[in-house]
């Protein structure tokens, strides 16, 4: 949810998240030591394109006693991740190292996605629901009875 708050739909069918806006702790990762130096990886920007080609093929189909299946298709999906790498050597400890930027891109075509969801409801929560509550907000009442995973 935090990632979604920092992200935005920047164009029709494109979602972009500025990872650095989440703070330094969220965007810089220590990959470990190489000799006397530490390798740091920075995540800058994530962009997903092609979302406008999403089609729902199957929505909430019952495939088991507690399982619902959702099926989607995408004509194309592109993912681009802007990264940076820096090397912090033992001599310059305490000073941020210089980072070199690079991008990683992935393009996919004709995607078919099936997502199975296991649903479990609390019998106690369901039996304590009042008819008026269900009439006013049926989805909200049922969501209160769903177990979190």
Buried (B, 14 or more C-beta within 10 A) or exposed (E): EEEEEBBEEEEEBBBBBBBBBBEEEBBBEEEEEEEEBBBBBBBBBBBBBBBEBBEEEBEEEEEEEEEBBBBBBBEBBBBBBBBBBBBBEEEEEEEEBEBEEEEEEEEEEEBEEEEEEEBEEEEEBEEEBEEEEBEEEEEEBBEBBEEEE
